[in-house]
Amino acid sequence: LKRRAMESLVQTGAPVLKRTLGDIGAVIRENAVADPDMFGCVRPIVRAIVSTVWEDVETEIETGLKVAVFSRPEDAAPHERRRHDPASARNCFVGLLLRLRAVILSHYLPCNRSIFGRLRDPWWLFMTLTTCLPVFGIRIAFFTVILTCLLFPGPPDEYQLINFIMIFKGTQFFTTGVVLGFVGAMEYYGCYLFFEDDLRGCISSRGPGATDWLSSLLVDYLGAILLVWTAFLALPMSKTAWHKDHSLHGKPARRVEQVYCCCLKGVVGRGGRLRGLLQYDAICFVLSFAFFVPLYFCSGHDPLSSEARKRNFINAKQTIFWCRILYSLLSLPFVIFVIPGLGKVLTHSVTTGYDATGACVEFAFPKPAPEHRKAG
């Protein structure tokens, strides 16, 4: 009875709440540009930024009210567990794949452990260290397995796809950008320090990218953009939290499915403001390609000479190496949203995780075992 009364109160006061939040936002916007000495070109930018941030704050306030007041629908976790149960698989091979999927996801993306709990899990540590190896395509191969587990058997979860993009791009900045860039600079320094008489020969045989496989360099470079856009294109087809499909009036929110990307169909608005970040990422990829590749073609070697062909091959590997470095360093904005809480404000998604059966459920810490009182 008390919950119903609260629901009725919130539904009745929803228009007043929206109007009040709008008035507060207008006051904040005016105060943000109240400085009479502010440049005229800066004023609209500040106003737009404040408006965008306040929209996110309003959404989070409404989300908190809906979660706290409205009754949740029937728990979907049992259905999820039955759907991913290896025992219900059509054959032994599918059942084995489902078991492997459950082990990977329950350790790497658990539903009941924070970062402190994950640090105690050796499997999580091993998989996380794997993402720090930007060589031989190991990092791309690992994230390909993770994305495949998220997409199949489907439908994928909205939060997990967003989290995948943020983790992938955040680790890309540190591993392929910072760490690998430092390694490349030290290889140049080592050639200058110890092989001054044959500096070019040292760079060709021991320099950045010279000892890597061309295929692994291409896989890492192209896979970095293909994986995140695959996850982003799957977002409209993902399932979302129950409260996102309900308004403050308690009525289901209208979610219109549309055809996008030629033949796919889903709710295009899912993912929040992630679309802008992904567009920025695509521009960064083009810039990294346009900066280094023209320099490679302007190097002007004779293609008929066997020595020149060998040198062109080495130069191609080093060019792709530095394309990867620049592209990864430009992914710095994604690092900000890896911080707990900020990613939620950006995308307005609900934190989820995977249990031991491979089912995706809302994140919740395990309940402590009840204490048994000793008899008198």
Residue pairs with C-beta under 8 A, 6 or more apart in sequence:
3 69
3 71
6 69
7 69
7 70
7 71
7 250
10 65
10 69
10 70
10 248
10 250
11 248
11 249
11 250
14 247
14 248
14 249
17 65
17 248
18 58
18 248
21 58
21 61
22 58
25 50
25 51
25 54
25 55
25 58
28 50
28 54
29 47
29 50
29 51
29 54
32 46
32 47
32 50
33 43
33 46
33 47
38 46
52 273
56 273
56 345
56 346
56 348
59 348
60 344
60 345
60 348
62 248
63 243
63 244
63 348
65 248
66 243
66 246
66 248
67 243
70 243
70 246
70 250
72 242
73 242
77 355
77 359
77 361
80 359
80 360
80 361
81 355
81 357
81 359
82 88
83 153
83 359
84 98
84 101
84 102
84 153
84 357
84 358
84 359
85 98
85 357
86 94
86 95
86 96
86 98
86 99
86 102
87 95
89 95
89 98
98 153
98 358
101 149
101 152
101 358
102 354
102 356
102 357
102 358
103 123
104 127
104 145
104 146
104 149
105 146
105 149
105 150
105 354
105 358
106 354
106 355
106 356
106 357
106 358
107 121
107 123
107 124
107 127
108 123
108 124
108 127
108 128
108 146
109 160
109 163
109 353
109 354
110 117
110 118
110 121
110 124
110 353
110 354
110 355
111 352
111 353
111 354
111 355
111 360
111 361
111 362
111 363
111 364
112 353
112 355
112 363
112 364
112 365
112 366
113 121
113 353
114 365
115 340
118 124
119 125
127 142
130 138
130 139
130 142
131 139
131 142
131 143
131 167
131 171
131 175
132 139
132 171
132 174
132 175
132 179
133 139
133 175
134 175
134 176
134 179
134 180
134 220
134 324
135 212
135 216
136 212
136 213
136 216
137 215
137 216
137 219
137 220
137 223
139 171
139 175
139 176
139 220
140 219
140 220
140 223
140 224
140 227
143 164
143 168
143 223
143 227
144 223
144 227
146 164
147 164
147 227
147 230
147 231
150 156
150 157
150 160
150 161
150 164
150 231
151 234
154 237
155 237
155 238
155 239
156 234
156 237
156 238
156 239
157 238
157 239
157 352
157 360
158 235
158 238
158 239
158 240
158 241
158 270
158 271
158 347
158 349
159 241
159 347
159 349
159 350
159 351
159 352
160 352
160 360
161 231
161 232
161 234
161 235
161 238
161 271
162 235
162 271
162 272
162 274
162 343
162 347
162 349
163 343
164 231
165 228
165 231
165 232
165 274
165 278
165 334
166 334
166 337
166 338
166 343
167 338
168 224
168 227
168 228
169 228
169 281
169 331
169 334
169 335
170 331
170 334
170 335
170 337
170 338
172 224
172 328
172 331
172 334
173 328
173 329
173 331
173 332
173 334
173 335
174 335
175 328
176 220
176 224
176 324
176 325
176 328
177 325
177 328
177 329
177 331
177 332
178 329
180 321
180 324
180 325
180 328
181 325
181 328
181 329
183 208
184 207
184 208
184 209
184 321
184 322
184 325
187 206
187 207
187 208
188 203
188 207
188 208
190 202
190 206
191 199
191 202
191 203
191 206
191 207
192 199
194 202
195 201
195 202
203 210
203 318
204 210
204 311
204 314
205 211
207 318
208 318
208 321
208 322
209 217
209 317
209 318
209 319
209 320
209 321
209 322
210 314
210 317
210 318
212 317
212 321
214 313
214 316
214 317
214 320
217 317
217 320
217 321
217 324
218 320
220 324
221 320
221 323
221 324
221 327
224 285
224 324
224 327
224 328
225 281
225 282
225 285
225 327
228 278
228 281
229 278
229 282
232 271
232 274
232 275
232 278
233 260
233 261
233 264
235 266
235 270
235 271
235 274
236 257
236 258
236 260
236 264
236 265
236 266
236 267
236 268
236 269
236 270
236 271
237 264
237 265
237 266
238 266
238 270
240 267
240 270
240 349
240 350
241 349
241 350
241 352
241 362
243 350
244 253
244 348
244 350
245 252
245 253
245 255
246 252
246 253
247 253
255 267
256 267
257 265
257 266
257 267
258 265
258 266
258 267
258 268
259 265
260 266
260 268
271 347
272 346
272 347
272 348
272 349
273 346
273 347
274 346
274 347
277 333
277 334
277 337
277 346
280 333
281 331
281 334
284 327
284 330
284 331
285 327
287 326
287 330
288 323
288 324
288 326
288 327
288 330
289 323
291 323
291 326
292 319
292 322
292 323
292 326
293 319
293 323
295 319
296 315
296 316
296 319
299 312
299 315
301 308
301 311
301 312
301 315
302 308
303 309
303 312
336 342
337 343
337 346
343 349
344 351
350 362
351 362
351 363
352 360
352 361
352 362
352 363
353 360
353 361
353 362
353 363
354 360
354 361
355 361
